[in-house]
């Protein structure tokens, strides 16, 4: 506790005589103590409560008497010590310590102050703003060892594994202002063209923190060759090149064209002209991407397990994506199967209609996602064909991923009598490949495959019971 608590006459005299608060003249660090030591004193004096008013004439974490608080300049911060911040109380404590020494506090509490001469709030060194430094400069904050390289206003992290192969000279690291260092974005701004600092011919453009590969054709056609080509740390580039663009991002071919797409799960879904404004896509940032990347993404579909609905909201239906097909989720299944716990993605409704009409890929192995029906099925021409345990292993489906699907949709697919015309079937009782025609089956010859008319990759293995019940088609 400060001396005024033990010797109130001293502080009172200072106030009565109008003396200024004591100054620390030449005392330097010898009369100072670290914040940690002051915390210990406060713990002893007030159980560490910096805002306490004990109602016995002493205030705050260090239990100043009102006369001491005023005599040492506390009024510049607050009328009473308990109304000041921890730092402000410590600063007044420093003045008391300089003027009276550790003995100003009780024997049981003064211990941490005796041998600790650290300045609790040393004057900060002025460091440069990283914004004032050129691209390619290595920087760090004064508070930590992490190094970043400046790339178009961003501070891209440099890993230890990058230093040697990327040729970074740690002897040239510039220490910069800590707050501004921490505020640096860690990815270059959209449109920045980058390459691996360690070398290589591959070039990328940064879009929403992701590095998209630029093909040779895109390099000049899209004008990327006119931009600065900047080297970035190898580890960062590897991660950025393996990432996917965030869902909801609107993109177009950087080389030109009117087509616009929205990214969902790494797939680029086309936006129709009507949907562009009706669904509010025109209000989002529209970012150019390499045409080669876009062509691949436009042929992709949101990952299996993604839950989607029409962005326009005109159709409240919700769907589960499985192998590129949108399977309808009933209202009961929405919560019972836990789909409501997943992120619901808005997608263009025209695209969604096509995905919902698309048969689930032949050979996909499915079961009821709720677990209510333990039967496992294989998809063949839109029909869910039930598999026995022997079928599941005998036909090799135990080596494939088993997809959980909405039970309502599965019930409809399982109720179909025969697969769609054109489906190719093979059962274990015969080497013959059958083609479904008009609800029946037609045998195919080896020549049909040799000529390229059909492909064995399209053949679905099914139980013998299915092919046996199909009548042989004539003609």
N, C-alpha and C positions, 0 to 999 in steps of 0.2 A: 504494500500500500504506500502511496506517496507520503513524504514527511509531514505534510499538513495534517495528516490523520493523527500523527503522534505529537506533532508540535504545531498546533493551529496558530500559535502566536506568531510564528515565523511568516507564514503566508498572510496572516491578517495584517501584520506590520507592513509587509510589502504593499498591500492594497491601500492601507491608511496613508502611507507616505507617497503613494502615487508612483511607486517605482515600476519601471518597465519589466516585462518578463526577462529572466536571466538569459543571456546570450552565451552560446558556446564559442568561446574564444580560444583558438588553438587546441581545443580538446580533441578534435578530429575523431577518428574511429575509437579512441581509447574510452570514450564515454558513451558509446553506442552499443546496441544489441540487436541481434537478428529478430525477424518476425517470429521465428520459432521459439526464441527465448521469451519474447513478450507473450506469446500464446501460453507458455508454461506459467508465467506470472499471473495471467488472467485466470487460468484454470485454478490456481491456488487461491486467488483473491475472490473470484466471483463464479467459480465453476465454469469459466469460459463464456459467460453471458455478457456480451459487449453492450447490451442495451438495458442492463438491469438498473433499477432504482430500488435500493434496499430500504428506503424510507428511514435511514438512520444517519443521513447527512453525507453519504458516500455514493458515488455514481459511476456507472460504466464498468467495463471489464477490468480496469486497473484500480477501481475504487477511489477515484479522486474526490477529495472534499471540494465543495464549491469554491472556497477561497483559493485553493491551490490551482484549480482549473482556470480561474480568472487570472490569477497572478502570473501564470505561465503562458498566457495568450490563448486559452481555449475558446474564448468568446468569439474569435475570428471564425470558428467552425460552427459552434452551437452554444446556446445559453447554458446547457448542462452537458456533462461528459457523456451521459447515456444517450443523448440525442445526436451525438457525433458518430461518424463512421469508425470502424476499427482502425483504419489507417490514421485518421485524425487523432484518435486517442493515443496511438503509439507515438505519433510525432510530438504530442505534448509530453508523453512519458519520456521521450528522448531528452527533452529540455529539462525535466525534473532530474533525470539521471545525470545529465551534464552538470547541473547546478548542485546537486546534493549527493550524488553517487548512489550505489545500490542500497545503502542504509536507509534511504527514504522509504523502503518497503520493509515489511516485517521479516524477521529472521527466517521464518518458515517459507517465505515466498521469494526472497531476494536471490536465492542461489543461482538461478539461470543467468542473472545479470552480471555476476562477478567476473567471470573470465571470457565472456562473449563480447567481442569488440567489433562485430560486423555492423555495417550500416544497413538498417532494415529496408531502406528505400534509396539505393544509390542512384546518383544522377545517370540518366540513360545516355548512351553514346548515340550520336546521330549517324544513321546509316542511310545509304542512298535508296531512292525509290526504284524498284526493278523496272518500272515503266521508262526510266531514263536510260536504260541499257539496251544495247542492240541484240537482235535475234542471234542465238548461238552462244550467248553468255551463260556460264555456269553460275548459279546463285544458291545461297543458303541463308537461313535465318540465324541470328546470334544465339537462339535458344535451342538449336538441335542440329544433328549431323546430316539431315536429309538434303540431298543436292537435286536441283532441277535445272533444266536447260530452257532458256527463254526461246519460245517459238511463237512469233506473231502475237505477243502480249500474253501468252500462256506460259505456265511453268510446268513443263513435262517432266515427270519424275525420272531420275537416272538411277538404275539399279546397279548394285555392285558388279554384277556380271557384264554390265555395259561398258565399264570404264576402259578396259584394255582393248576389246575388239572395236569399240566405237572411237577410240583414240581421244577420250576426254582427259584433259590435263587438270587434275585436282589441285595443282599448284596455282591455278588461275581462277579458283572459285571466289566469287565476290559475295561478301556478307552484306545483306540488304535489310531494310526495315522489316521487322518481324511481322507486324500487322499486314503490311502490303504483301509480304511473302506468303502468308497464310491465305490472303485473299486471291492469290493468283489462280485462275482456272487451270486445271490439270490437263485439259485437252485443247489443241489448237482450234481457232475459230473455223466455222463451216467454210468449205471451199479451199482450205489450205492444202497445197500439194506437197506430199512428203515421200521420203524414201528412207530405207534403213541406213542409219549413220555408218554402220559397219560395211556397207557396200551392197551391190546387186542392182540388177536392171529394173526390178519391179517398182512401179510408181502407184501411189494411192492418193485419193482425195478424202479429206476429213469431212464427214457429215454427221452432225449430232454426236460427236465423240467416237464415231466408228470410222475405220479406215477402209474405204471401198477400193478395190483393185481397178486400175485404169488399164484398159486393153490398148494395144498398139494403135488400133483404129480410132479409139476414143481420144488418144493423146493429142492428135492434131484436130480431128473433126470437132471435138468439144472445146477446143481452145485451151486445154490444160497446159500445153507447151508454152503458152504465153505468161504463165504465172511463175513466181519464184518457186523453186524446187528445193525443199528444206529437209535436211537430215534430222531424224528423230531417233531416240534411244531404241535399240533393238527389242528389248523386253516390252516396252510400251507398245510398239508397233505390232508385235505378235499378238498381244491381247486385244488391241483395237481392231486388227484385221479379222479376229475370230469372233468378234461381237456382232450382234444384230441391231439394226436400227430400231428405235423405240416405236411401240405401237401407236398408231394415229398420225404418224408423220406423212405429210403429203409430198410426193416427189414427181419429177418429170425427167425425161432424157435431157441431159445437159446440152446435147448437140442440137436440140430443137424438137418441134412437134407439139401438137395440141393435147396429146393424151396425158392424163393425170392419173396417179395411183395413190392408194393409201396403204401404208405398211402395217401389217398385222402378223406378228410371229415370224418375221423375216420374209414373208411373202408380200409381193406388191399386187394389190387387188385393183382392177380398173374401176375408175369412177366415171359414170355416164355423164353426159352433158346436163341432163335434168338434175342429177344428184349433186352436181358441183355446187349449185347455189341452194337447192332445196334442203340438202343435208348439212349445209354450213361448212363444206370443205374449203370454200373460197375465202373463209375467214382465217384459215391457218397459213403458217409459213409454207411456201411452195419451193422446195429445194431441188436443185439440179443434181443428178447422179449420173455416173457413167452408163452409157447405153448397154454395154456388154453385161454389166452387173444387173441392170434393170430387166434385160431379156430373161436372165435366169430366174430372177425373183418373180417375174410375172408368170412364169410357168410353175411356180411353187404354190403350195397351199398352206394355210395356218397349221401348225403342228397338231397331231392327234391329241385330244383332250382339251383343246381350246373351246371355250363356250362363247358363242356369237349370237348376235341379233342384228336386225336391220338398223342402220344408222339413222334412217329417217323416222323411225318409230311408228310408221303407219301400220306395220304388222307386228304385234306384240310377241310373235312366236320366237322361241329361243331354241338353239340347236347346239349339238355337240359335234365337233369336227373329228372324224375318224378316217384316216387315209384319204383325205381330200374330199370326202363326202360330208354334207351337213345333215345330221340325224336329228329329227324333231324330239324335243324334250317336253313331255306333258307337264301340266301344272302340278300334278301330284308328285311327279318325279323331281321337279325343280328343287324342292326342299328335302324330300325323303331320301334322295340319292346324294345330297350334299352339293349339287351343282351351284346352289346359291352362295356357297363359300368361295367359289372361284371368281376371278376377274371376268366380267362380262364385256366382250369386245364388240363395238359397233363396226359393222362392215357394210359396204355398198349393197343395197337391196337387189339390184339387178344381178350382181355376182352371186349373192346368196341364193337367189331363186335357181340359178344354174347348179350350184353346189348341192342344193336340196334335192334336185331332180336327178342327180347323178347316182347311178347304182354304186353300192359299196364295192370296192375292188374285189374281183374274184380271188378266192384263196385266203381272204381275211378270216381269221379265227376269232369268234366273238362269244360273249356270254352276257347275261343280264347284269348290268352294273350294280343293281341293288342286291344281288345275291339271292333273290327270291326264287329264281329258277336256276338250278345247278347245271343244267344241260349246256354243253358246249356245241357250237355250230360252226360250220364253214360256209362262207358266202359263195354262191355259184349262180351267176346270172340274176342277181337280185333276190334269190331265194336263200333263206337261212336253213341249211341242211343239218339236221341233228347228227351228232357223232357219239358213238358209244365209247367207253374207255378203250376198248380194243382198237376202234377206228382212230382215236386220237393219237395213239402211239404208232399203230400199224401204218397209217397213211403219212406219218412223219410230221403231224401238226404240233407235237409236243416240243418241237425245236423252234417254233415261231412264237411271236408275242401274242398273248391272249388279250383281246381288247374288250373292256367293259363298255356296253352300249345301253341306251335307254330301253327299259323293258317294253314300253308301249310300242316303240318302233320295231323292236325285235319280234314281238308277237305278230305284227303284220307281215314281216319278212318270212317268219317261220310258217305262216298260214298259206303261203303260195304253194300251188300244187306242183308246178314245174318251173325250172329255170327259164329265163328269157331265151327266145330263139337266137341261135348263133353261139350259145355257150358250148364250150368244148369240155367233155367229161371223160374221166378215166376211172374205172373201178378195179379193185384188186382181183376180181374173178376172171378177167380177160385182158389181153394186151390191146384190145381194140379201143381206139379213141372215138367217142361218139359226139356228134353235133346235134344239138337240140333243134328240131324243126317242127313247127306246128303242134307243139305239145308232145311230139314223139322224138325218136332218136334215129340218126342216120350214121352209119359206119363210115369212117374216113380211112383211106388207104395211105400207105407210106408215101406214095407219089404226091399226095396232096400237100405233104409237108416238104418234100424235096423240091417241089416247084416254087416254094415260098408263099403258097396260097394261105397256109396256116402255119402257126408257130407253136412248138411244144411249150413255150413259155406261157401261153394262154390256156393251157389245159389245167382243169381243176380236178384234183383227186377227190372222189366222193365214195361213200359206202356203196357196196354192190346192190343194196336194197333200192337205192334211187334209180340206178340205170335199169334194174330189173323191172320196175313198174312202168317204165316208159315204153310205149308200143313202138315197134320198128316202123319208121316212116318209109313210104314207098315213093318211087320216082326220083 
